[in-house]
Amino acid sequence: MMKMWDSNVNEPFILFGNSGNRRTTGLQKARSRLMLPPALEVSYTDVLWAIREKHSLSELMVRIAAQAAQDSVNGSVHVQESIDQLLAGRLDSGPLLRLDAPGENFEVERELIALGAPDAEGDDSLLPWPEWAHGTGILAAEARRLQEQHGRIWHPAQWFRGYCRLLAWLRHEVDRLWPSSRWMNDPAEVAVMFDKRRCSAVLDQADIRVPPVLTASGGVFRDAVDLHTAMKESGFHRVFVKIFCGSGASGVMAYQVHPQTHAELAVTTIGTEIIHGQRVYYNAGRLRRYTDKQDIHAILNWLCLEGVHVERWIPKAILNGRVYDVRQLVCESEACHAVLRLSHSPITNLHLRNERLLLEEAGLPQNTVESVQHTAKAAMRVFPASMVAGLDVLVPAHGGCPYVLDVNPFGDLLYRVEYQGWNPYEWEMLHLANRSVVLERKDR
């Protein structure tokens, strides 16, 4: 039985994201296919402008409506009418709201770094562990002077603080403007999912199986020396070192130290170069192997400075001669779309030219499939105020229950994956629409 939200199909739906990118266009196409009104898009660029200029969300909405009134582009009338309805209080209930990923837009990245600056004002109430989010800070004015460099990783800890401040501002403003509104994924839970350290701890406390975590004696890893000490004390020779707020394998390192020879090997997407006497770090877009200790330790020192989540390297199950894990989407407590990610390396992200395989094509034993789905659903229940996430689930090579590696609040961008004939965005919108209207549309 499909569980549906009790929603009016004409209820305003607000989408906070980066306008025109593949996520927002994909969601708008899904709503169009289901004959639902277009989502009202509020760009992160506009939200960050409002925060910087100390405007309220209500004032921002008025500004967006005024811009739409001067625009002859198709859809501008809908924007005006939607905002008029929202601000006039003519709704039986508040709007539905969706947060989308803030990436793939350097202007937004730069403003989030500025918002997270030590001299910037902001609400840190949603920052999961404030004392662990320092990093290599720069002032707000300096952040706004940053110039885009392809792949360059700029101040991730400060970026994350800025993003949490944006989430806190949105949550506060929405509560004031529309007290009865509903979030698809609550901003507070999005912040926790995004922080790998906090997310792992929350899952572990709920008895969800996660890889054992390596901790530093002082609470946080300051450098490679701290990491080596912890590895020696724990007996872990192979670990994953992950920047605490990264995504898409950015800032991830599979790292091992030989217990006898002390030879080191790192497999990572992180590239490093010396430019004008300064060592810089960037996402290389492909996997690199490092054996030189100087390079490895430089990367580890930088990762530790920004903040890391370190976990035991659990060997993954093998299929067709490659290791694999599963990206399992969970929507409203239902395990739906899923894709296997297969790789000859320990890092399986699909954009790294790894192979994808639909779950139904993989020929996995039914008990394995059910175990993956059960694990993902159990993990999603830890976030009761959130409707959907993509969970990365590891099936261990040695057998036993799966592990949850990651909970991605924006993990629904899955290409060419359907569930009961619908893509992920369409399936999510089904859960927000009246069932009879949706089924009538599908029968046509």
C-alpha positions as CSV (number, residue, x, y, z in Angstrom):
1,M,0.0,0.0,0.0
2,M,1.5,3.3,-1.1
3,K,1.6,5.9,1.7
4,M,0.7,9.3,0.6
5,W,1.0,12.7,2.2
6,D,-2.4,14.3,2.7
7,S,-1.7,17.1,0.2
8,N,-3.8,19.2,-2.2
9,V,-2.3,19.0,-5.7
10,N,-2.5,22.8,-6.0
11,E,-0.7,23.4,-2.7
12,P,2.3,25.7,-3.3
13,F,5.6,23.8,-3.5
14,I,8.7,25.9,-2.9
15,L,12.1,24.6,-4.1
16,F,15.3,26.1,-2.7
17,G,18.1,25.3,-5.0
18,N,20.3,26.4,-7.9
19,S,18.0,27.4,-10.7
20,G,18.5,25.8,-14.1
21,N,20.7,23.0,-13.0
22,R,20.0,19.3,-13.6
23,R,18.3,18.8,-10.2
24,T,15.8,21.6,-10.4
25,T,15.0,21.0,-14.0
26,G,14.6,17.3,-13.3
27,L,12.1,18.0,-10.5
28,Q,10.2,20.5,-12.6
29,K,9.9,17.9,-15.4
30,A,8.6,15.4,-12.9
31,R,5.9,17.8,-11.7
32,S,4.9,18.6,-15.3
33,R,4.6,14.9,-16.2
34,L,2.2,14.4,-13.2
35,M,0.2,17.5,-14.1
36,L,1.2,19.3,-10.9
37,P,1.8,23.0,-10.8
38,P,5.5,24.1,-11.3
39,A,7.5,24.4,-8.1
40,L,8.2,28.0,-7.1
41,E,12.0,28.2,-7.3
42,V,13.9,30.3,-4.8
43,S,17.6,30.3,-5.7
44,Y,20.3,30.0,-3.1
45,T,21.8,33.1,-4.8
46,D,18.7,35.1,-3.8
47,V,18.6,33.6,-0.3
48,L,22.3,34.4,0.3
49,W,21.6,38.0,-0.9
50,A,18.8,38.3,1.6
51,I,20.9,37.1,4.4
52,R,23.8,39.4,3.5
53,E,21.5,42.4,3.2
54,K,19.6,41.5,6.4
55,H,16.2,41.1,4.6
56,S,13.5,38.7,5.7
57,L,12.2,35.8,3.6
58,S,9.0,37.8,3.2
59,E,10.9,40.7,1.7
60,L,12.8,38.3,-0.5
61,M,9.6,36.8,-1.8
62,V,8.3,40.3,-2.6
63,R,11.5,41.0,-4.5
64,I,11.2,37.8,-6.5
65,A,7.5,38.6,-7.4
66,A,8.6,42.1,-8.6
67,Q,11.3,40.7,-10.8
68,A,8.8,38.2,-12.2
69,A,6.4,41.1,-13.0
70,Q,9.0,42.6,-15.2
71,D,9.8,39.3,-16.9
72,S,7.9,38.1,-20.0
73,V,9.3,34.6,-19.7
74,N,6.7,31.9,-19.6
75,G,5.9,31.0,-16.0
76,S,6.4,34.5,-14.6
77,V,2.7,34.9,-14.0
78,H,2.6,31.7,-12.0
79,V,5.5,33.0,-9.9
80,Q,3.6,36.2,-9.1
81,E,0.3,34.5,-8.3
82,S,2.0,31.9,-6.1
83,I,3.9,34.5,-4.1
84,D,0.7,36.6,-3.8
85,Q,-1.1,33.6,-2.5
86,L,1.7,32.7,-0.1
87,L,2.0,36.2,1.4
88,A,-1.7,37.0,1.5
89,G,-2.4,34.1,3.9
90,R,-5.0,32.6,1.7
91,L,-3.8,29.0,2.3
92,D,-5.5,26.4,4.4
93,S,-2.0,25.2,5.4
94,G,1.5,26.3,4.8
95,P,3.5,25.4,1.7
96,L,5.6,22.3,1.1
97,L,9.3,23.1,1.0
98,R,12.2,21.2,-0.5
99,L,15.9,21.8,-0.1
100,D,18.1,20.8,-3.0
101,A,21.9,20.5,-3.2
102,P,23.8,23.8,-3.1
103,G,26.7,22.6,-5.3
104,E,27.8,23.2,-8.9
105,N,27.6,26.9,-8.6
106,F,30.7,28.8,-7.7
107,E,28.9,32.1,-6.8
108,V,26.9,30.2,-4.2
109,E,30.0,28.3,-2.9
110,R,31.9,31.6,-2.5
111,E,29.0,33.3,-0.6
112,L,28.6,30.3,1.7
113,I,32.3,30.5,2.5
114,A,31.8,34.2,3.2
115,L,28.7,33.5,5.4
116,G,30.8,30.9,7.4
117,A,33.6,33.4,8.0
118,P,34.8,34.1,11.5
119,D,33.8,37.8,11.1
120,A,30.4,37.0,9.6
121,E,27.2,37.0,11.6
122,G,25.1,33.9,11.6
123,D,23.1,31.4,13.6
124,D,25.2,28.3,14.4
125,S,22.3,26.4,16.1
126,L,22.2,23.8,13.4
127,L,26.0,23.2,13.2
128,P,26.2,19.6,14.6
129,W,29.5,20.0,16.3
130,P,30.6,23.7,16.4
131,E,33.8,22.9,18.3
132,W,34.9,20.6,15.4
133,A,34.2,22.9,12.5
134,H,37.1,25.4,12.4
135,G,39.3,24.6,9.3
136,T,41.4,27.1,7.5
137,G,39.3,30.2,8.0
138,I,39.4,33.4,5.9
139,L,37.5,36.7,6.3
140,A,34.3,37.3,4.5
141,A,35.7,40.0,2.2
142,E,38.6,37.7,1.3
143,A,36.1,34.9,0.5
144,R,34.2,37.1,-1.9
145,R,37.4,37.8,-3.8
146,L,38.0,34.1,-4.5
147,Q,38.2,33.3,-8.2
148,E,36.9,30.0,-9.6
149,Q,39.6,27.4,-10.3
150,H,38.3,24.2,-11.8
151,G,38.2,21.4,-9.1
152,R,39.8,23.6,-6.4
153,I,38.6,22.7,-2.9
154,W,38.1,25.9,-1.0
155,H,37.8,26.0,2.8
156,P,35.3,23.1,3.2
157,A,34.8,23.5,7.0
158,Q,34.0,27.2,6.6
159,W,31.7,26.4,3.7
160,F,29.8,24.0,5.9
161,R,29.4,26.5,8.7
162,G,28.0,28.9,6.1
163,Y,25.6,26.3,4.8
164,C,24.4,25.5,8.3
165,R,23.8,29.2,8.9
166,L,21.8,29.3,5.7
167,L,19.7,26.3,6.8
168,A,19.1,27.9,10.2
169,W,18.1,31.2,8.6
170,L,15.6,29.4,6.3
171,R,14.2,27.3,9.1
172,H,13.7,30.4,11.3
173,E,12.2,32.5,8.5
174,V,9.8,29.8,7.3
175,D,8.6,29.2,10.9
176,R,7.8,32.9,11.2
177,L,6.2,33.3,7.8
178,W,4.4,29.9,7.4
179,P,4.1,28.2,10.8
180,S,2.1,25.3,9.3
181,S,4.6,24.6,6.5
182,R,6.2,21.2,5.9
183,W,9.7,20.4,4.8
184,M,10.4,17.4,2.7
185,N,13.7,17.1,4.6
186,D,14.0,19.2,7.8
187,P,17.0,21.6,7.7
188,A,18.2,20.4,11.1
189,E,18.3,16.8,9.9
190,V,19.9,17.8,6.6
191,A,22.8,19.4,8.6
192,V,23.3,16.1,10.6
193,M,23.2,13.9,7.4
194,F,25.8,16.2,5.8
195,D,28.2,15.9,8.7
196,K,29.7,12.4,8.4
197,R,31.0,12.4,11.9
198,R,27.7,13.4,13.5
199,C,25.6,11.2,11.2
200,S,27.7,8.1,12.0
201,A,27.4,8.8,15.7
202,V,23.6,9.2,15.5
203,L,23.2,6.0,13.5
204,D,25.4,4.1,15.8
205,Q,23.4,5.3,18.8
206,A,20.3,4.0,17.1
207,D,21.9,0.5,16.7
208,I,22.3,1.0,12.9
209,R,25.4,-0.8,11.7
210,V,28.2,1.6,10.6
211,P,31.9,1.0,10.1
212,P,33.9,1.3,13.4
213,V,35.1,4.8,13.9
214,L,38.7,5.7,14.7
215,T,39.0,8.5,17.2
216,A,41.9,10.7,18.3
217,S,43.0,10.8,21.8
218,G,42.5,14.6,21.9
219,G,39.0,14.3,20.3
220,V,40.0,15.5,16.8
221,F,42.8,14.6,14.5
222,R,45.3,17.4,14.1
223,D,47.6,15.9,11.6
224,A,48.9,12.7,10.1
225,V,50.9,11.9,13.3
226,D,47.7,11.8,15.3
227,L,46.2,9.5,12.7
228,H,49.1,7.1,12.7
229,T,49.1,7.0,16.5
230,A,45.3,6.1,16.5
231,M,45.8,3.5,13.8
232,K,48.6,1.9,15.8
233,E,46.7,1.9,19.0
234,S,43.6,0.4,17.4
235,G,45.3,-2.1,15.2
236,F,43.6,-0.7,12.1
237,H,46.1,-0.8,9.2
238,R,43.5,0.2,6.5
239,V,41.1,3.1,7.0
240,F,38.9,5.5,5.0
241,V,39.7,9.1,5.8
242,K,36.9,11.4,4.7
243,I,36.5,15.1,5.0
244,F,33.5,15.5,7.3
245,C,31.3,17.5,5.0
246,G,32.3,16.2,1.5
247,S,30.2,14.5,-1.2
248,G,30.8,12.8,-4.5
249,A,34.0,11.2,-3.2
250,S,35.5,14.7,-2.8
251,G,37.9,14.7,0.1
252,V,37.9,10.9,0.5
253,M,41.0,8.8,0.9
254,A,41.4,5.0,1.1
255,Y,44.6,4.8,3.2
256,Q,46.7,1.9,4.4
257,V,50.0,1.4,6.2
258,H,51.9,-1.9,6.0
259,P,52.2,-3.2,9.5
260,Q,55.8,-4.5,9.0
261,T,57.4,-2.3,6.3
262,H,55.4,0.9,7.2
263,A,55.0,1.5,3.4
264,E,52.0,3.7,2.8
265,L,49.4,3.7,0.0
266,A,46.6,6.2,-0.6
267,V,43.9,6.1,-3.2
268,T,41.9,9.3,-3.5
269,T,40.3,11.8,-5.8
270,I,42.4,14.6,-4.1
271,G,45.1,16.2,-6.3
272,T,47.7,18.5,-4.8
273,E,50.2,20.9,-6.4
274,I,52.5,23.7,-5.4
275,I,51.4,26.9,-7.1
276,H,53.4,30.1,-6.4
277,G,54.9,28.5,-3.4
278,Q,51.6,27.4,-1.9
279,R,50.3,23.9,-1.8
280,V,46.7,23.7,-3.1
281,Y,44.2,20.8,-3.1
282,Y,41.6,20.0,-5.7
283,N,39.2,17.3,-6.8
284,A,41.0,15.6,-9.7
285,G,37.8,14.0,-11.0
286,R,39.5,10.6,-11.1
287,L,41.3,8.3,-8.7
288,R,45.0,8.8,-8.0
289,R,47.4,6.5,-6.2
290,Y,50.0,8.0,-3.9
291,T,53.0,6.1,-2.4
292,D,55.2,9.1,-1.6
293,K,54.9,9.8,2.1
294,Q,55.5,13.5,1.7
295,D,52.5,13.9,-0.6
296,I,50.3,11.6,1.5
297,H,51.1,13.3,4.7
298,A,50.5,16.8,3.2
299,I,47.0,15.7,2.1
300,L,46.3,14.1,5.4
301,N,47.5,17.2,7.3
302,W,45.2,19.3,5.2
303,L,42.2,17.0,5.7
304,C,42.7,16.9,9.4
305,L,42.9,20.6,9.6
306,E,39.5,20.9,7.9
307,G,38.1,18.1,9.9
308,V,37.8,14.3,9.1
309,H,35.7,11.3,9.8
310,V,37.9,8.2,9.9
311,E,36.5,4.7,9.8
312,R,37.7,1.2,9.4
313,W,38.1,0.0,5.9
314,I,35.5,-2.8,5.6
315,P,36.1,-5.1,2.6
316,K,33.2,-4.9,0.2
317,A,31.5,-7.9,-1.4
318,I,32.5,-8.8,-5.0
319,L,30.4,-9.1,-8.1
320,N,31.7,-9.9,-11.6
321,G,35.3,-9.4,-10.3
322,R,34.7,-6.0,-8.8
323,V,33.8,-4.7,-5.4
324,Y,30.4,-3.1,-5.0
325,D,28.1,-1.1,-2.8
326,V,24.5,0.0,-3.2
327,R,22.9,3.4,-3.5
328,Q,19.5,2.8,-2.1
329,L,16.8,5.5,-2.2
330,V,14.3,5.6,0.6
331,C,11.1,7.6,0.2
332,E,8.5,7.8,2.9
333,S,9.9,4.7,4.6
334,E,9.8,2.7,1.4
335,A,13.0,1.4,-0.3
336,C,12.5,2.3,-3.9
337,H,15.2,3.1,-6.6
338,A,18.5,1.4,-6.2
339,V,21.7,1.0,-8.2
340,L,24.9,-1.0,-7.6
341,R,28.2,0.8,-8.0
342,L,31.0,-1.6,-9.1
343,S,34.7,-0.7,-9.1
344,H,38.2,-2.2,-9.3
345,S,39.1,0.4,-6.7
346,P,37.8,0.8,-3.1
347,I,36.0,4.0,-4.1
348,T,32.8,3.2,-6.1
349,N,31.3,6.6,-7.0
350,L,29.8,6.4,-10.4
351,H,31.2,9.7,-11.8
352,L,34.6,8.2,-11.4
353,R,33.9,6.0,-14.5
354,N,32.8,3.1,-12.3
355,E,30.2,0.7,-13.6
356,R,26.5,0.9,-12.6
357,L,24.1,-2.0,-12.5
358,L,20.4,-1.9,-11.7
359,L,19.6,-3.9,-8.6
360,E,17.2,-6.2,-10.6
361,E,20.0,-6.9,-13.1
362,A,22.6,-7.8,-10.6
363,G,21.3,-11.3,-9.7
364,L,22.0,-10.8,-6.0
365,P,20.4,-13.3,-3.6
366,Q,17.0,-12.2,-2.4
367,N,18.1,-12.2,1.2
368,T,20.9,-9.8,0.3
369,V,18.5,-7.5,-1.5
370,E,16.1,-7.6,1.5
371,S,18.9,-7.0,4.0
372,V,20.1,-3.9,2.0
373,Q,16.6,-2.5,1.9
374,H,15.9,-3.3,5.6
375,T,19.2,-1.6,6.6
376,A,18.5,1.5,4.5
377,K,14.9,1.9,5.8
378,A,16.0,1.4,9.4
379,A,18.7,4.1,9.0
380,M,16.1,6.5,7.4
381,R,13.9,6.1,10.5
382,V,16.6,7.8,12.5
383,F,15.5,11.0,10.7
384,P,11.8,11.1,11.3
385,A,11.3,14.7,10.0
386,S,12.8,13.8,6.6
387,M,11.0,12.2,3.7
388,V,13.8,11.0,1.3
389,A,17.5,10.3,1.1
390,G,20.0,8.2,-0.8
391,L,21.8,5.8,1.4
392,D,25.1,4.1,0.5
393,V,25.0,0.6,1.9
394,L,28.0,-1.7,2.0
395,V,27.5,-5.5,1.7
396,P,30.6,-6.9,3.5
397,A,32.8,-9.5,1.8
398,H,32.8,-11.7,4.8
399,G,29.1,-11.9,5.0
400,G,26.8,-10.6,7.8
401,C,24.6,-7.5,8.0
402,P,25.2,-4.6,5.7
403,Y,26.8,-1.3,6.9
404,V,25.5,2.2,6.2
405,L,28.3,4.3,4.8
406,D,26.5,7.6,4.1
407,V,23.1,9.2,4.3
408,N,22.8,11.8,1.5
409,P,19.8,14.2,1.7
410,F,20.4,15.0,-2.0
411,G,21.1,11.4,-3.1
412,D,18.1,11.2,-5.5
413,L,19.9,12.3,-8.6
414,L,19.9,8.8,-10.2
415,Y,19.9,8.6,-14.0
416,R,18.1,5.9,-15.9
417,V,16.8,4.3,-12.7
418,E,13.1,3.6,-12.4
419,Y,10.8,2.1,-9.8
420,Q,7.4,0.9,-10.8
421,G,7.8,2.9,-14.0
422,W,8.8,6.3,-12.4
423,N,12.1,8.0,-12.0
424,P,13.1,9.2,-8.5
425,Y,11.7,12.8,-8.8
426,E,8.5,11.5,-10.2
427,W,8.2,8.9,-7.4
428,E,8.8,11.6,-4.8
429,M,6.1,13.8,-6.3
430,L,3.7,10.9,-6.2
431,H,4.0,10.9,-2.5
432,L,3.1,14.6,-2.4
433,A,0.1,14.4,-4.6
434,N,-3.4,13.1,-4.3
435,R,-3.3,9.4,-5.2
436,S,-6.4,9.4,-7.4
437,V,-5.1,12.3,-9.5
438,V,-1.8,10.6,-10.0
439,L,-3.1,7.2,-10.9
440,E,-5.6,8.8,-13.3
441,R,-2.6,10.5,-15.0
442,K,-0.6,7.3,-15.2
443,D,-3.5,5.4,-16.8
444,R,-3.6,7.7,-19.8
